[in-house]
Amino acid sequence: MPMFQITVIPVTGEKNIGVSEYIAEIIKYLRDEGIKYSLTPTATVVSCDNIKNCFDIMYKMHNLLFERHNLPRIITNIMIDDRRDIKVSPSDKIRAVEDKLK
């Protein structure tokens, strides 16, 4: 089961560099679409059914703010984990590390 980590950075051109309102719009999209995600302080991890689905979601997340706001620039960083030998979720990966800490 593939997953990806994405950081969407809207560049507003304003002095106030807070972007939480913009990120909340992206998270609402994921929630409304029933997409599995985990929010972190600096990124969002998204689980997908297949790699094409991942790319479709990434595309939507990147373009969402361009569609809704007149932003001059958006920077998006993506890391894909496409493991095909077993099904693994983000929580499985976290649990594997936590088990080793016991």
C-alpha positions as CSV (number, residue, x, y, z in Angstrom):
1,M,0.0,0.0,0.0
2,P,1.7,3.2,-1.1
3,M,1.8,6.3,1.0
4,F,3.4,9.7,0.6
5,Q,4.6,12.6,2.8
6,I,3.7,16.0,1.4
7,T,4.5,19.5,2.5
8,V,2.6,22.3,0.7
9,I,4.1,25.7,1.2
10,P,1.9,28.6,-0.1
11,V,3.9,31.7,-0.8
12,T,1.6,34.6,-0.3
13,G,3.9,37.5,-0.7
14,E,2.5,38.9,2.7
15,K,4.6,39.7,5.7
16,N,2.4,37.4,7.9
17,I,4.0,34.0,7.0
18,G,1.4,31.9,8.9
19,V,-0.1,29.3,6.5
20,S,-2.3,27.2,8.9
21,E,-5.5,28.5,7.3
22,Y,-4.3,27.3,3.9
23,I,-3.2,23.9,5.2
24,A,-6.6,23.5,7.0
25,E,-8.3,23.9,3.6
26,I,-6.1,21.0,2.2
27,I,-6.9,18.8,5.3
28,K,-10.6,19.5,4.9
29,Y,-10.3,18.3,1.3
30,L,-8.7,15.1,2.5
31,R,-11.3,14.6,5.2
32,D,-14.2,15.3,3.0
33,E,-13.0,12.8,0.4
34,G,-12.5,10.1,3.0
35,I,-8.7,10.0,2.3
36,K,-6.6,8.5,5.1
37,Y,-4.0,11.0,6.4
38,S,-1.9,11.9,9.4
39,L,-1.0,15.5,10.1
40,T,2.4,16.3,11.5
41,P,3.8,19.7,12.4
42,T,5.6,20.0,9.1
43,A,4.0,17.6,6.7
44,T,1.0,15.4,6.0
45,V,1.3,11.6,5.4
46,V,-1.4,10.2,3.1
47,S,-2.2,6.5,2.5
48,C,-3.4,5.5,-1.0
49,D,-4.9,2.4,-2.7
50,N,-2.4,2.5,-5.5
51,I,0.4,4.8,-6.9
52,K,-1.9,6.4,-9.5
53,N,-4.3,7.3,-6.7
54,C,-1.4,8.9,-4.8
55,F,-0.4,11.1,-7.7
56,D,-4.0,12.2,-8.2
57,I,-4.3,13.2,-4.6
58,M,-0.9,15.0,-4.7
59,Y,-2.0,16.9,-7.8
60,K,-5.2,18.0,-6.1
61,M,-3.4,19.0,-2.9
62,H,-0.9,21.1,-4.9
63,N,-3.5,22.8,-7.1
64,L,-6.2,23.3,-4.5
65,L,-4.9,26.7,-3.2
66,F,-4.2,27.9,-6.7
67,E,-7.8,27.2,-7.6
68,R,-9.2,28.9,-4.5
69,H,-6.8,31.8,-3.9
70,N,-4.9,34.2,-6.1
71,L,-1.5,33.0,-4.8
72,P,1.6,33.8,-6.8
73,R,3.5,30.6,-5.9
74,I,3.2,27.2,-4.2
75,I,6.2,25.0,-3.3
76,T,5.4,21.3,-2.7
77,N,7.8,18.7,-1.4
78,I,6.9,15.1,-1.8
79,M,8.4,11.8,-0.6
80,I,6.8,8.5,-1.8
81,D,7.0,5.2,0.0
82,D,5.7,2.5,-2.5
83,R,6.2,-0.8,-0.8
84,R,4.6,-3.6,-2.8
85,D,5.7,-6.8,-1.1
86,I,3.4,-6.3,2.0
87,K,0.6,-4.0,3.0
88,V,1.8,-1.5,5.5
89,S,0.2,1.7,6.9
90,P,1.8,4.7,8.5
91,S,0.6,3.5,11.9
92,D,2.3,0.1,11.2
93,K,5.6,1.8,10.6
94,I,5.3,3.8,13.8
95,R,4.4,0.7,15.8
96,A,7.4,-1.2,14.4
97,V,9.7,1.5,15.8
98,E,7.9,1.8,19.1
99,D,8.0,-1.9,19.6
100,K,11.8,-1.8,19.3
101,L,11.9,0.9,22.0
102,K,10.4,-1.4,24.6
